[in-house]
Amino acid sequence: MVDHHGLFVWYELLTTDIAAAKVFYGSVVGWGSEDASTAEFAYSLFTAGHGPVGGLMDLPPEARKLGATPRWVGYVAVDDVDTRAERIKRLGGAIYVPPTDTNIGRIAVVADPQTATLALVKGLKLGQQSEADPDEPGGIGWRELYAADGNKAFAFYQALFDWREPEADTHPLPSYHLFAAGGRTIGGMFTKHARVPVPFWLYYFNVGDVDMALRRVEEGGGRIALGPHDLPDDTGIARCIDPQGAMFALQGPRTNDPTRRLPDPDIEWSSHWGDISSRGRLVVKPRS
C-alpha cells in the first residue's frame, strides 16, 4: 500500500434504501452490483467494467440518531491507520469510527477540523487500489472539498496525507487548491459559499453521456442541484442528489439532450457555488 498512500482508493454509499440505490445508480452511472456480505455484516458492491468501484451499506442506526443523513464517503489509503488517526486528533479533527479491522481492510472513519467526513484504509481487500484510467466511464474521476476555509483545509490535508499542490503556473484559480498524490493531480478544494450548509466532500462519477445520465437522475427520483455546465474540453458536469438525499456529481461528454430540464429551483444554496467547476476551471453558461 506504500505506493498508494494519499490516494482515494474506495468509495462507500451509506443509505437508507439499499435496493433503491442499486437501481438508481445502475441506471444513472451504469454500475452493476454484487453481494459481498459476511455472516456478521451486510455489504454490497458497485461494479464497473474494471471491477468493484465502491461499497453500499445501510446508514448505521447510531449515525442516524446523531443526525447523519445518506452520503458518499471516500477512503484514502494510508501507511498506518492508527498513526494517521492520532494525527487527525492532534490536528483538530475527529474520529467517528476508531481504527478497526473490517471486511474492507483496517479502517477509520474521521472528520477534518471543519467537519467534512472521510475515511482511512490500509490493506484494501475489495476493488482496485488505484484507478487505471481516471476518465473511464463508471470510474470516479475527480474529488472536491467544499470547505469552510479552503486555505486552512489544504494545510490540514497536507499535514495529514502529504498532499502537494501542483506548480503555481498550473493553478486555474488562486482560490482553488488542486492537490496531488502518487504523482498525479486527483482533486481540488476551495472555500464554499455561505449558503452551502456544511463542509463536505463531493465525488464526480464518469458517464458516457452527461445529458442522458441527467435524464435518468430525474426519472429515477433524484434531483439536479446544479448544471449541466460546460468545461473547455467539451466535458459537462452537474451536481445531483439521489432519491435518499446523498450528494454526488457527474462528468462526461455532452449531447445537449433537448429533453433535459433545468436544475431544481428549490435547492437555493446550490446555485451559489462561486462559478467553480471540476478541476477548478471556470464554467461557462449552460447550453439552452
C-alpha positions in Angstrom: 0.0 0.0 0.0 3.0 2.3 0.3 2.7 3.3 -3.4 -0.9 4.3 -2.9 -0.5 6.4 0.2 -2.7 9.5 -0.1 -4.8 8.3 -3.0 -8.6 7.8 -2.8 -8.9 4.0 -3.3 -12.5 3.2 -2.3 -15.9 4.9 -2.1 -18.9 3.9 0.0 -22.5 4.9 -0.1 -24.3 5.0 3.3 -28.0 5.0 2.5 -31.5 4.3 3.9 -32.6 2.1 1.0 -30.0 -0.2 -0.5 -32.3 -1.8 -3.1 -33.4 1.6 -4.5 -29.8 2.8 -4.5 -28.7 -0.2 -6.6 -31.4 0.5 -9.2 -30.8 4.3 -9.3 -27.0 4.2 -9.7 -27.3 1.3 -12.1 -29.5 3.4 -14.3 -27.5 6.7 -13.9 -23.9 5.6 -13.9 -24.2 2.1 -15.4 -23.0 0.3 -12.3 -23.7 -3.4 -11.6 -24.0 -4.7 -8.1 -22.7 -7.8 -6.2 -23.4 -9.1 -2.7 -20.3 -9.1 -0.5 -21.9 -9.7 2.9 -20.3 -11.7 5.6 -22.1 -13.7 8.4 -21.8 -10.6 10.6 -22.3 -7.7 8.2 -24.5 -6.9 5.2 -22.5 -5.3 2.4 -22.9 -4.8 -1.4 -20.5 -3.7 -4.1 -21.0 -1.3 -7.0 -19.1 -2.6 -10.0 -18.0 -1.2 -13.4 -16.1 -2.6 -16.3 -12.8 -2.6 -14.5 -14.2 -4.2 -11.3 -15.6 -3.0 -8.0 -15.6 0.8 -7.6 -17.3 1.2 -4.2 -19.4 -0.3 -1.4 -23.0 0.1 -0.4 -24.4 -0.3 3.1 -27.2 0.8 5.5 -26.6 4.1 7.3 -25.9 2.8 10.8 -28.7 3.4 13.4 -26.3 5.1 15.7 -25.3 7.5 13.0 -29.0 8.3 12.3 -29.6 9.0 15.9 -26.8 11.6 15.7 -28.5 13.3 12.7 -26.4 11.7 9.9 -28.0 11.6 6.5 -27.3 9.4 3.4 -23.9 10.3 2.0 -20.9 9.2 0.0 -17.7 8.6 1.9 -14.3 8.4 0.2 -11.5 6.2 1.6 -7.9 7.4 1.4 -5.1 4.8 1.5 -2.6 5.4 4.3 0.6 3.6 5.5 -0.7 3.3 9.1 -4.4 3.9 10.0 -3.7 4.1 13.8 -0.9 6.7 13.4 -2.9 8.8 10.9 -6.0 8.7 13.2 -3.9 10.0 16.1 -2.5 12.7 13.8 -6.1 13.8 12.9 -6.9 14.3 16.5 -3.7 16.3 17.1 -4.6 18.5 14.1 -8.1 19.2 15.4 -10.2 16.6 13.6 -12.5 14.0 15.0 -12.7 10.2 15.0 -16.1 8.7 14.3 -15.1 5.1 14.0 -11.7 4.3 15.6 -9.2 2.1 13.8 -10.9 -1.2 13.2 -10.3 -4.4 11.1 -13.3 -4.8 8.7 -14.3 -6.6 5.5 -12.7 -3.7 3.6 -9.4 -3.6 5.5 -8.2 -1.7 8.5 -10.2 1.5 8.5 -11.2 4.6 10.5 -14.0 7.0 9.7 -13.0 10.5 10.5 -13.8 14.2 10.1 -11.5 17.1 9.4 -11.5 20.2 11.7 -14.2 21.7 9.6 -16.4 18.6 10.0 -16.1 17.2 6.4 -16.3 13.3 6.7 -13.9 10.9 5.0 -12.3 7.5 5.9 -8.8 6.0 6.1 -7.9 2.5 4.9 -4.9 0.2 4.9 -4.8 -3.2 3.2 -7.8 -2.7 1.0 -9.4 -6.1 0.3 -12.0 -5.1 -2.2 -11.7 -3.4 -5.6 -8.6 -1.9 -7.1 -6.2 0.2 -5.0 -5.8 2.8 -7.7 -7.8 3.7 -10.8 -6.0 2.8 -14.1 -7.9 5.3 -16.1 -9.5 8.2 -14.2 -11.7 9.1 -17.2 -13.1 5.6 -17.8 -16.9 5.5 -17.6 -18.1 4.1 -14.3 -15.0 5.3 -12.5 -14.6 8.2 -10.1 -12.8 11.0 -12.0 -12.5 13.8 -9.5 -12.9 14.8 -5.9 -13.7 18.2 -4.4 -13.8 19.5 -0.9 -16.3 22.3 -0.1 -14.5 23.7 2.9 -15.4 26.4 5.5 -11.9 27.8 4.8 -10.1 26.4 1.8 -6.6 27.6 2.9 -6.9 26.0 6.4 -8.3 22.8 4.9 -5.4 22.5 2.5 -2.9 22.9 5.3 -4.7 20.2 7.3 -4.7 17.7 4.5 -1.1 18.5 3.5 0.0 17.7 7.1 -2.2 14.6 7.2 -1.7 12.9 3.8 1.4 14.8 2.4 -0.8 16.1 -0.4 1.0 18.6 -2.6 -0.2 21.4 -4.8 1.0 21.4 -8.4 3.3 24.1 -9.7 1.9 27.6 -9.4 1.6 28.2 -13.1 -0.8 25.3 -13.4 -3.3 26.8 -11.0 -6.6 27.6 -12.7 -7.8 29.9 -9.9 -5.9 31.3 -6.9 -8.8 30.3 -4.6 -8.9 26.7 -5.8 -6.3 24.4 -4.3 -5.5 21.5 -6.6 -3.9 18.6 -4.7 -1.7 15.7 -6.0 -0.8 12.3 -4.6 1.0 9.4 -6.2 2.4 11.7 -8.9 -0.9 12.9 -10.3 -3.5 15.6 -9.5 -6.6 13.9 -8.1 -8.8 16.7 -6.8 -9.3 20.2 -5.6 -10.7 22.2 -2.6 -11.9 25.7 -2.0 -13.9 27.8 0.4 -17.6 27.1 0.0 -20.3 29.7 -0.4 -22.0 30.6 2.8 -25.3 29.1 1.5 -23.8 25.6 1.2 -25.0 24.2 4.6 -21.9 22.3 5.7 -18.4 21.4 4.5 -18.4 18.1 2.6 -16.5 16.0 0.0 -18.1 15.7 -3.4 -17.2 12.8 -5.8 -17.5 13.0 -9.6 -18.7 9.8 -11.4 -17.7 9.4 -15.0 -20.5 8.8 -17.5 -20.5 8.4 -21.3 -23.3 11.0 -21.8 -24.0 13.6 -19.2 -27.3 14.7 -20.6 -28.6 11.2 -20.8 -27.4 10.5 -17.3 -29.2 13.6 -16.0 -32.5 12.4 -17.6 -32.1 9.2 -15.7 -31.4 11.1 -12.5 -34.8 12.7 -12.8 -36.6 9.6 -14.0 -35.2 7.7 -11.0 -36.4 10.2 -8.4 -33.2 12.1 -7.9 -32.7 15.9 -8.4 -30.2 18.1 -10.3 -28.7 20.6 -7.9 -26.6 22.5 -10.4 -25.7 22.2 -14.0 -25.1 20.9 -16.5 -22.2 23.2 -17.2 -19.7 23.0 -20.0 -15.9 22.8 -19.4 -13.4 24.0 -22.1 -12.7 20.4 -23.2 -16.3 19.7 -24.2 -17.0 17.9 -20.9 -20.1 18.6 -19.0 -20.5 18.5 -15.2 -23.5 18.5 -12.9 -24.1 18.2 -9.2 -27.0 15.9 -8.1 -28.9 14.4 -5.2 -30.0 10.8 -5.2 -33.5 9.8 -4.0 -32.3 9.2 -0.5 -30.5 12.6 -0.2 -26.9 11.7 -0.9 -24.9 14.3 -2.9 -22.8 13.3 -5.9 -21.6 14.7 -9.2 -21.5 13.6 -12.8 -18.9 14.4 -15.6 -18.6 13.3 -19.2 -19.3 14.2 -22.8 -22.4 16.2 -23.7 -25.0 15.6 -26.3 -27.2 18.6 -25.4 -30.2 16.4 -25.0 -33.2 18.7 -25.7 -35.5 16.7 -23.3 -33.5 17.6 -20.1 -34.9 20.0 -17.6 -33.3 22.9 -15.6 -32.0 22.3 -12.1 -34.4 22.0 -9.2 -35.3 25.6 -8.2 -36.0 24.6 -4.6 -32.3 23.9 -4.0 -31.4 27.5 -3.5 -27.9 27.2 -1.9 -26.6 25.1 -4.8 -26.8 28.0 -7.3 -24.1 30.0 -5.4 -21.0 27.8 -5.7 -18.8 30.6 -7.0 -18.6 29.6 -10.7 -16.0 26.9 -9.8 -16.2 23.7 -11.6 -14.5 20.3 -11.7 -10.7 20.7 -11.8 -11.1 24.3 -10.9 -11.9 25.6 -14.3 -14.3 28.4 -14.8 -17.6 27.3 -16.1 -19.5 28.9 -18.9 -23.2 29.4 -19.3 -25.2 26.2 -19.7 -26.5 25.5 -23.2 -30.1 26.5 -23.6 
